[in-house]
Amino acid sequence: MDLKLDALIRSALEEDIGTGDITTLSTIPAEKQITGRFLAKESGVLCGIDVCRRVFALIDPEIVFEKFFEDGSTIQKGDVIATVSGNAQNILTGERVSLNLLQRMSGIATRTRECVEKVAGTNARIADTRKTTPGLRVLEKYAVKCGGGSNHRFNLADGVLIKDNHIEAAGGIRAAVEMARQNIPHTLKIEVEVETFEQLREALEAKADIIMLDNMSNEEMAEAVQIVNGAALTEASGNMGEKDLREVAKTGVDIISIGALTHTVKAMDISLKFKF
């Protein structure tokens, strides 16, 4: 994980710095020392503070980073999240990458926490999807966990998810499930996406482990849950980020997967200020 994180951060720094931070190098003396504060400009759930610290460590190991909150903490507008002290040129060079990661991860954790709170007391769990920013999946899915959500598949090797195009190409749900059973280890689960009650019954007959109810109304999902009757896990999917999650949870589904947790999230407003 550490090696992957370092590679991710180095790639982001290389993208941002290019051949050099010309503004900083041409305006700030090389020996200048300074201290900055990371300030929360809105309330939310913090995530990515150690990633933020690692950005500066990779630029300059002598930079001192002191955090005042841990990932998963609820922070309030005006809170000082952390301080960073050391060479001014190096701190300025890492400013944007550190903020980009911290703001995005905190935005995802905050959005996830809001969704989790909406279904509190029900049977439903909030889960993410693979609709993540390319290259940032490990950080974005970690942020979902910090917000109290659950992770769906991390990648295509994590489980079988038979969707509409697989069904069409395989010649039907039963054919797809049977072929999957013949070709995967017994330790992997098989999930099938269904859009109709006919497909639902076919998936049940094929003994799918999880059934994804795609773009169904709340009334249809409630009926589907009754039909499944515990024979498989049920997952609500399809623009769930726009739905009344409490009402969706009341249908009895086990999982509500929300792509919007990661693909359309608003970054949390955090700034780095040198002037105290």
C-alpha positions as CSV (number, residue, x, y, z in Angstrom):
1,M,0.0,0.0,0.0
2,D,2.8,2.4,1.0
3,L,4.6,1.8,-2.3
4,K,1.5,2.2,-4.3
5,L,0.6,5.4,-2.4
6,D,4.1,6.9,-3.0
7,A,3.9,6.0,-6.7
8,L,0.5,7.7,-6.9
9,I,1.7,10.9,-5.1
10,R,4.9,11.0,-7.2
11,S,2.9,10.8,-10.4
12,A,0.6,13.7,-9.2
13,L,3.6,15.8,-8.2
14,E,5.3,15.2,-11.5
15,E,2.1,16.2,-13.3
16,D,1.8,19.4,-11.3
17,I,5.4,20.5,-11.0
18,G,6.6,19.8,-14.6
19,T,10.1,21.1,-15.0
20,G,9.8,23.3,-11.8
21,D,7.6,25.6,-9.8
22,I,8.8,28.7,-11.6
23,T,6.6,31.1,-9.6
24,T,7.9,29.9,-6.3
25,L,11.5,29.6,-7.4
26,S,11.6,33.1,-8.8
27,T,9.9,34.9,-5.9
28,I,10.8,33.0,-2.7
29,P,14.4,32.9,-1.3
30,A,15.8,29.4,-1.2
31,E,16.5,29.6,2.6
32,K,13.1,31.0,3.6
33,Q,11.4,29.0,6.4
34,I,7.6,29.3,7.0
35,T,4.7,27.7,8.8
36,G,1.3,27.2,7.3
37,R,-2.1,26.0,8.6
38,F,-4.6,23.8,6.9
39,L,-8.0,25.4,7.7
40,A,-11.5,23.9,7.3
41,K,-13.6,26.4,5.4
42,E,-16.7,24.2,5.9
43,S,-17.8,21.4,8.2
44,G,-17.5,17.8,7.2
45,V,-15.7,14.5,7.6
46,L,-11.9,14.6,7.3
47,C,-10.1,12.1,5.1
48,G,-6.6,12.0,3.6
49,I,-4.7,13.7,6.4
50,D,-1.8,11.1,6.3
51,V,-1.8,11.2,2.5
52,C,-1.4,15.0,2.7
53,R,1.5,14.6,5.1
54,R,3.1,12.1,2.8
55,V,3.1,14.6,-0.1
56,F,5.4,16.9,1.8
57,A,7.6,14.1,3.1
58,L,8.3,13.0,-0.4
59,I,9.2,16.5,-1.5
60,D,11.3,17.3,1.6
61,P,11.8,14.9,4.5
62,E,12.7,17.8,6.8
63,I,9.3,19.4,6.6
64,V,7.4,19.0,9.9
65,F,3.7,18.1,9.5
66,E,1.5,18.1,12.7
67,K,-2.0,16.9,12.4
68,F,-4.8,17.7,14.9
69,F,-7.5,15.3,13.6
70,E,-7.5,11.7,12.4
71,D,-9.3,10.4,9.3
72,G,-13.0,9.9,9.9
73,S,-13.2,12.8,12.4
74,T,-16.0,15.3,12.1
75,I,-14.5,18.8,11.7
76,Q,-16.1,22.2,11.9
77,K,-15.7,25.3,9.8
78,G,-12.8,27.2,11.2
79,D,-10.9,24.2,12.6
80,V,-7.1,24.1,12.1
81,I,-6.7,20.6,10.7
82,A,-2.9,20.5,10.6
83,T,0.2,22.7,10.4
84,V,3.2,22.3,8.1
85,S,6.6,23.9,8.8
86,G,9.8,24.1,6.9
87,N,11.3,25.3,3.6
88,A,8.9,27.7,2.0
89,Q,9.8,26.8,-1.5
90,N,9.1,23.1,-0.9
91,I,5.9,23.7,1.0
92,L,4.5,25.8,-1.8
93,T,5.5,23.3,-4.4
94,G,3.5,20.6,-2.6
95,E,0.5,22.8,-1.7
96,R,-1.8,22.0,-4.6
97,V,-1.3,18.3,-4.7
98,S,-1.7,18.0,-1.0
99,L,-4.9,20.0,-1.1
100,N,-6.3,18.3,-4.1
101,L,-6.1,14.9,-2.4
102,L,-7.2,16.1,1.0
103,Q,-10.2,18.0,-0.3
104,R,-11.4,15.3,-2.6
105,M,-11.1,12.5,-0.1
106,S,-12.8,14.6,2.6
107,G,-15.6,15.4,0.1
108,I,-16.2,11.7,-0.5
109,A,-16.1,10.9,3.2
110,T,-18.5,13.7,3.9
111,R,-21.0,12.7,1.2
112,T,-20.8,9.1,2.3
113,R,-21.5,10.0,6.0
114,E,-24.5,12.0,4.9
115,C,-25.9,8.9,3.0
116,V,-25.1,6.5,5.8
117,E,-27.0,8.7,8.3
118,K,-30.0,8.8,6.0
119,V,-30.4,5.0,6.3
120,A,-29.5,4.7,9.9
121,G,-31.6,2.1,11.7
122,T,-32.6,0.2,8.6
123,N,-31.1,-3.0,7.2
124,A,-29.4,-1.2,4.3
125,R,-25.7,-0.6,3.8
126,I,-24.3,2.2,1.7
127,A,-21.7,1.0,-0.9
128,D,-19.6,2.6,-3.5
129,T,-19.0,1.4,-7.1
130,R,-16.1,1.3,-9.6
131,K,-17.1,4.8,-10.9
132,T,-13.9,6.3,-9.5
133,T,-11.3,8.7,-10.8
134,P,-8.7,6.6,-12.8
135,G,-5.6,6.1,-10.7
136,L,-7.3,7.3,-7.5
137,R,-9.5,4.3,-6.7
138,V,-7.6,3.1,-3.7
139,L,-7.9,6.6,-2.1
140,E,-11.5,7.2,-3.0
141,K,-12.7,3.8,-1.7
142,Y,-10.7,4.4,1.5
143,A,-12.6,7.7,1.8
144,V,-15.9,5.9,1.5
145,K,-14.9,3.6,4.4
146,C,-13.9,6.6,6.4
147,G,-17.4,8.0,5.9
148,G,-18.9,4.8,7.2
149,G,-19.8,3.2,3.9
150,S,-18.9,-0.2,2.4
151,N,-16.8,-1.0,-0.6
152,H,-18.2,-2.8,-3.6
153,R,-15.7,-4.6,-5.9
154,F,-12.3,-2.9,-5.9
155,N,-11.6,-4.2,-9.4
156,L,-12.9,-6.7,-12.0
157,A,-11.1,-9.6,-10.3
158,D,-12.9,-9.2,-7.0
159,G,-16.2,-11.0,-8.0
160,V,-18.6,-11.9,-10.7
161,L,-21.1,-9.1,-11.6
162,I,-23.2,-10.2,-14.6
163,K,-24.8,-7.1,-16.2
164,D,-27.0,-6.5,-19.2
165,N,-24.2,-6.8,-21.8
166,H,-22.9,-10.0,-20.2
167,I,-26.4,-11.5,-20.2
168,E,-26.8,-10.6,-23.9
169,A,-23.4,-11.9,-24.9
170,A,-23.7,-15.1,-22.9
171,G,-27.3,-15.9,-24.1
172,G,-29.2,-15.3,-20.9
173,I,-28.9,-15.2,-17.1
174,R,-29.0,-18.9,-16.5
175,A,-26.3,-19.5,-19.2
176,A,-24.1,-16.8,-17.7
177,V,-24.4,-18.0,-14.1
178,E,-23.8,-21.6,-15.0
179,M,-20.7,-20.7,-17.1
180,A,-19.4,-18.5,-14.2
181,R,-19.9,-21.4,-11.7
182,Q,-17.8,-23.6,-13.9
183,N,-14.9,-21.1,-14.3
184,I,-14.5,-19.4,-10.9
185,P,-13.3,-20.5,-7.5
186,H,-16.0,-21.5,-5.0
187,T,-14.9,-18.6,-2.8
188,L,-16.2,-16.0,-5.2
189,K,-19.8,-14.7,-5.2
190,I,-21.9,-14.2,-8.3
191,E,-24.1,-11.1,-8.6
192,V,-26.7,-10.6,-11.4
193,E,-28.2,-7.3,-12.5
194,V,-31.9,-7.5,-13.2
195,E,-34.4,-5.0,-14.6
196,T,-37.6,-7.1,-14.6
197,F,-39.3,-9.6,-12.4
198,E,-38.8,-12.2,-15.1
199,Q,-35.1,-11.7,-14.9
200,L,-35.3,-11.7,-11.1
201,R,-36.9,-15.1,-11.1
202,E,-34.4,-16.5,-13.6
203,A,-31.5,-15.2,-11.4
204,L,-33.1,-16.9,-8.3
205,E,-33.5,-20.1,-10.2
206,A,-29.8,-19.9,-11.2
207,K,-29.0,-19.5,-7.5
208,A,-27.2,-16.1,-7.8
209,D,-25.7,-15.0,-4.5
210,I,-26.6,-11.3,-5.0
211,I,-29.2,-9.7,-7.1
212,M,-28.8,-6.1,-8.2
213,L,-32.2,-4.4,-8.7
214,D,-31.4,-1.9,-11.5
215,N,-33.5,1.2,-11.9
216,M,-36.6,-0.2,-10.2
217,S,-39.1,1.9,-8.4
218,N,-39.4,1.7,-4.7
219,E,-42.6,-0.3,-5.1
220,E,-40.9,-2.7,-7.4
221,M,-37.9,-3.1,-5.2
222,A,-40.1,-3.9,-2.2
223,E,-41.9,-6.6,-4.2
224,A,-38.6,-7.9,-5.4
225,V,-37.3,-8.2,-1.8
226,Q,-40.4,-10.2,-0.9
227,I,-39.9,-12.5,-3.9
228,V,-36.2,-13.1,-3.0
229,N,-37.2,-13.8,0.6
230,G,-33.6,-14.1,1.9
231,A,-32.5,-16.5,-0.9
232,A,-29.9,-13.9,-2.0
233,L,-28.6,-10.4,-1.0
234,T,-30.5,-7.6,-2.7
235,E,-28.8,-4.4,-4.0
236,A,-30.5,-1.3,-5.1
237,S,-28.8,0.4,-8.0
238,G,-29.4,3.1,-10.6
239,N,-29.1,6.9,-9.9
240,M,-29.3,6.2,-6.2
241,G,-27.5,9.5,-5.5
242,E,-30.7,11.3,-6.7
243,K,-33.1,9.2,-4.7
244,D,-34.7,9.5,-1.2
245,L,-32.3,7.0,0.4
246,R,-34.5,6.5,3.5
247,E,-37.4,5.4,1.3
248,V,-35.1,3.1,-0.7
249,A,-33.9,1.5,2.5
250,K,-37.5,1.0,3.6
251,T,-38.0,-1.4,0.7
252,G,-35.8,-3.9,2.6
253,V,-32.8,-4.0,0.3
254,D,-29.5,-5.1,1.9
255,I,-27.2,-2.7,-0.1
256,I,-27.6,0.6,-1.8
257,S,-24.8,1.3,-4.2
258,I,-24.2,4.9,-5.2
259,G,-21.7,5.8,-8.0
260,A,-22.1,9.5,-7.1
261,L,-20.2,8.9,-3.9
262,T,-17.0,9.1,-6.0
263,H,-17.9,10.3,-9.5
264,T,-19.7,13.5,-8.9
265,V,-18.7,14.5,-5.4
266,K,-18.0,18.1,-4.3
267,A,-14.5,18.6,-2.8
268,M,-14.5,19.8,0.7
269,D,-13.3,23.4,1.0
270,I,-9.9,23.4,2.8
271,S,-7.2,26.0,2.4
272,L,-3.5,26.3,3.4
273,K,-2.7,29.7,4.8
274,F,0.7,31.1,5.8
275,K,-0.7,34.3,7.4
276,F,-1.9,33.6,11.0
